[in-house]
Amino acid sequence: MSPPCFFGIVNITEDSFSDGGCYLDPSDAIAHARALVAAGAQVIDLGAAASNLDAQPVSAAEEVRRLDPVISALAAAGTRISVDSFLPEVQRFAIARGVAFLNDIQGFPDPSFYPELAAASCRLVVMHAVQGRGRAQRVELAADQVWDRVHNFFVERLAALERGGIARERLILDPGMGFFLSKLARRHSQPRFTLQKRAPITSAPTIPEPSATRSR
C-alpha cells in the first residue's frame, strides 16, 4: 500500500464554507499555502470558485486571474500544486502551468477534453457528485441509492476515461460528502466506507474523509 499524501486546501474564493474571503488577496493565499506546507502538507489544492449551495458563479477568466499569481509563487518554491475546477478552460490553464493534480467535482464528464487530459502528466481526482454537473444541489436519495449511484458512477466514468487514453494509475477517486452525496447527512459515510472496502472493483486510490472538497 502506498503511503498517504496530505493535501492542504487554499480557497481563493469569496464564499467557501469555512474560509470564504480569507484568501482572495494573492499574498494571503500564498502565505496560507506556505504555512500549510510548513505544517506538513505535501500538495496544495487551490480552488478559485466555491461549489457550495449558496456560492455565486465564477467565470473561467476570473478563476485563472485568482490562480495565476498563487501558482507562480508556489511553483517557484517547488510546491506540488492541485487545481480544483470543473471548467475545461481552467483545467487547460492548470495543465499548461505544470500542476501535479487536477481535481474536478464533476469527475471529468466531457469526452471531448479527454485527449488533452491523456496528453497531460498530472493525476486526476475524479469526484462523484449527485447533481452531476455544476455546484452542489439538494437531492434526497434513499440510503441504498446513495451507494448504487456512487459505485455505478465510478465504474462507468473510469471506463470512459480509460477509453479516452487516460491510464488508471493516474486516477484518484473522491466519493464526495455532504450535499454531493445526498440531502440527508446520516447517509454520507457509508458510500466512502463501502467504496474503500470494494477497492478491487475500481483499482484506484480513494480519498478518505474528510473530502478534498470539504470546504469548497
C-alpha positions in Angstrom: 0.0 0.0 0.0 1.3 3.5 -0.9 1.8 5.9 1.9 -0.8 8.7 2.3 -0.4 12.0 0.7 -1.6 15.0 2.6 -3.3 17.9 0.8 -3.6 21.4 2.2 -6.7 23.4 1.0 -6.5 27.0 0.0 -9.8 28.5 -1.2 -9.2 31.7 -3.2 -12.9 32.5 -3.1 -15.5 34.8 -1.7 -18.0 32.3 -0.4 -16.5 28.9 0.5 -18.0 27.3 3.6 -15.1 27.7 6.1 -12.9 30.4 4.8 -14.6 32.4 2.0 -13.0 35.8 1.6 -9.9 35.0 3.8 -7.5 34.3 0.9 -8.8 36.3 -2.1 -5.7 38.5 -1.9 -2.8 36.6 -3.5 -0.4 37.4 -0.8 -2.8 36.0 1.8 -3.3 32.8 -0.2 0.4 32.4 -0.7 1.2 32.9 3.0 -1.5 30.4 4.0 -0.2 27.8 1.5 3.3 28.2 2.8 2.0 27.7 6.3 0.2 24.5 5.3 3.4 23.2 3.7 5.4 24.0 6.8 2.7 22.1 8.8 3.2 19.0 6.7 1.0 19.4 3.6 2.6 17.6 0.6 0.3 19.1 -2.0 -1.6 22.5 -2.0 -5.0 22.3 -3.5 -6.1 25.6 -5.0 -9.8 26.4 -5.6 -10.8 29.7 -7.2 -14.6 29.1 -7.2 -16.7 27.8 -4.4 -19.1 24.9 -5.2 -21.4 25.0 -2.2 -25.2 25.5 -2.4 -25.1 29.3 -1.9 -21.9 30.1 -4.0 -22.0 32.6 -6.8 -20.8 31.5 -10.3 -17.3 32.4 -11.2 -16.1 32.7 -14.8 -13.1 30.8 -16.2 -11.3 34.1 -16.7 -11.8 35.1 -13.1 -10.7 31.7 -11.8 -7.5 32.0 -13.9 -6.9 35.5 -12.6 -7.2 34.4 -9.0 -5.0 31.3 -9.5 -2.2 32.7 -11.6 -0.1 34.6 -9.0 -0.6 31.9 -6.4 0.5 29.2 -8.7 3.5 31.2 -9.8 4.7 31.8 -6.3 4.2 28.2 -5.1 5.7 26.7 -8.2 8.8 28.8 -7.8 9.3 27.3 -4.4 8.9 23.7 -5.7 5.5 23.1 -4.1 3.3 20.4 -5.7 0.0 22.0 -6.7 -3.5 20.7 -7.3 -6.1 22.9 -9.0 -9.8 22.3 -8.2 -12.0 23.4 -11.1 -14.7 21.8 -13.3 -14.2 24.2 -16.1 -12.1 22.9 -19.0 -10.6 26.3 -19.7 -9.2 26.5 -16.2 -8.0 22.9 -16.3 -6.3 23.6 -19.6 -4.5 26.6 -17.9 -3.5 24.5 -15.0 -2.1 21.7 -17.2 0.0 24.4 -19.0 1.3 25.6 -15.7 2.5 22.1 -14.8 0.3 21.3 -11.8 0.6 17.8 -10.3 -3.2 17.2 -9.9 -6.5 18.3 -11.3 -9.5 18.0 -9.0 -12.9 18.0 -10.7 -16.1 17.8 -8.7 -17.9 16.7 -11.9 -15.5 13.9 -12.4 -14.2 15.0 -15.9 -17.5 14.4 -17.7 -16.6 15.8 -21.2 -15.1 13.1 -23.5 -14.0 15.9 -26.0 -11.5 17.0 -23.4 -10.0 13.5 -22.8 -7.3 13.8 -25.5 -5.9 16.8 -23.7 -6.1 15.0 -20.3 -4.5 11.9 -21.9 -1.6 14.0 -23.1 -1.0 15.6 -19.7 1.0 14.1 -16.9 -0.9 15.3 -13.9 -3.0 12.9 -11.8 -6.8 13.4 -11.8 -9.0 13.5 -8.8 -12.3 12.1 -10.1 -15.1 13.2 -7.8 -18.7 11.9 -7.6 -21.4 14.5 -7.2 -25.1 13.6 -7.0 -26.1 16.6 -9.2 -23.8 15.6 -12.0 -22.9 19.0 -13.3 -22.3 22.3 -11.5 -22.3 23.2 -7.8 -23.9 21.2 -5.0 -27.7 20.8 -5.0 -30.2 19.4 -2.5 -31.0 16.0 -3.8 -32.7 13.4 -1.5 -31.8 9.8 -2.0 -32.7 6.6 -0.2 -29.7 5.1 1.6 -29.2 2.2 -0.9 -29.5 4.7 -3.8 -26.5 6.6 -2.5 -24.2 3.6 -2.7 -25.6 2.5 -6.0 -25.1 5.9 -7.6 -21.5 6.2 -6.3 -20.5 2.7 -7.3 -22.0 2.9 -10.8 -20.7 6.4 -11.4 -17.1 5.2 -10.8 -17.4 2.0 -12.8 -18.7 4.0 -15.8 -16.6 7.1 -15.5 -13.3 5.2 -15.0 -14.1 3.0 -18.0 -14.8 6.2 -20.1 -11.6 7.8 -19.0 -9.6 4.7 -19.9 -11.2 4.5 -23.3 -10.1 8.1 -23.7 -6.5 7.1 -23.2 -6.1 8.1 -19.6 -4.2 5.5 -17.6 -6.0 4.2 -14.5 -2.9 4.7 -12.4 -3.3 8.4 -12.9 -6.8 8.4 -11.3 -7.8 9.0 -7.7 -11.4 8.6 -6.5 -13.3 11.0 -4.3 -16.9 9.8 -3.4 -17.7 13.3 -2.2 -19.5 14.1 1.1 -22.3 16.3 2.3 -24.7 17.5 -0.4 -22.5 15.9 -3.0 -23.9 12.6 -1.8 -27.4 13.3 -0.5 -29.5 15.8 1.3 -29.6 13.6 4.4 -26.4 13.8 6.4 -26.7 10.3 8.0 -26.2 8.7 4.6 -22.9 10.4 3.9 -20.3 8.0 5.4 -21.5 4.6 4.0 -20.5 5.1 0.3 -17.0 6.1 1.2 -16.6 3.2 3.6 -18.1 0.7 1.1 -16.1 2.1 -1.8 -12.8 1.6 0.1 -13.8 -2.0 1.0 -14.6 -2.7 -2.6 -11.4 -1.1 -4.0 -10.7 -4.1 -6.3 -13.7 -3.0 -8.3 -12.2 0.3 -9.2 -8.5 -0.4 -8.6 -7.8 3.2 -7.9 -6.8 5.1 -4.7 -9.6 6.7 -2.7 -9.6 10.0 -0.8 -10.7 9.3 2.8 -12.9 11.5 4.8 -12.7 14.5 5.1 -13.1 15.1 1.4 -10.7 17.3 -0.5 -13.7 19.4 -1.3 -14.9 19.7 2.2 -14.5 23.5 2.5 -15.5 24.5 -1.0 
